Amino acid sequence: MTSTRATLLQVAERAGVSLASTSRALHGTGASPAMIERVRAAAEELGYSPDAIGRSLRMKKTFQIAFAVADIGNPVYVEMMRAIHEVLAPHGYRVVVMTTGDTSTSTADLVRSLNSGFVDGMVISPLRTDDRLIEEIQQAAVPVVVIGRALDAHGISSVSTDSAGGIGQAVRHLQELGRRRIGFLNGPLDTTPGQARQRGFEAAAGTGHTTEIAKDFTVAAGLTAARRLLAAAPERLDAIVAANDLLAIGAIHAIRELGLSVPDDIAVTGMDDTEIGRVFHPTLTSVSLGSTERGRAAAQLMLRLADDADQDAQQVTVGPELIVRGSTVPAAGGLTEGGRR
């Protein structure tokens, strides 16, 4: 049987460029935008698809980058994944999504499995970090970039944010609105975000505020913990700061169960500025931690390390930004809904 599959040489001839230029253009590297467009148009006309197995064998690379998180359904990670794909795809890489499990041990085991060579690198966003995980990342056979804690002291490239400062922005926003009985709805304190956000709330709100800890960072856990928070407060709360948008949505449901309204009776803030928070009713005031920006930065770090694994570790920090919406300020209030602070 004769194969009619188009070859790279045929694509080069159709585009009118050299074989080497064609290869670079298809990988999105070392070629001008005009060259890339012309070569890819020729490839599409001919129905050309690269021989991924042959390319991997020749270059001793899989052209796969893993993105590993605890909960692949969390909208924060979905936004990160999209950004990572947008950066890596033009360079010929596929993104393989994996789950770390919810313990540092399971995460460390996953990092150790990188020694089998099934990917060329990993972007990982662990909820929990301990010495063993750090050691496994340091000894990994391929580059690893961490989204979460700043790990420059350990020689690990990372992308971090100031979620403690972001919680402080939310507290100050509520105080400016005259809210004084502010409760805090946090996730597990043995996680990196839980620790940072607890620290941020205590620094901004001081003592004497009611706090409740949810078993995880989900809507269901937020609803259960918010019921406890509302029942435990010595006086009826007039605001709740939630450690992420999913917990905040759970809190709004708990408030409505009591026949109260948001924001008239109780204002609510979230964190992460997720798509679900933007379309929820009322739209959710939230602190953006730049999920897209962090994903993009991590992918760019990974590209540099994939080209040269001996590069020094690099750190990127993305700052928080409060986005004011209807869960704290009605559309007719003093601030425009969707306003940035």
Disulfide bonds with the S-S distance in Angstrom:
none
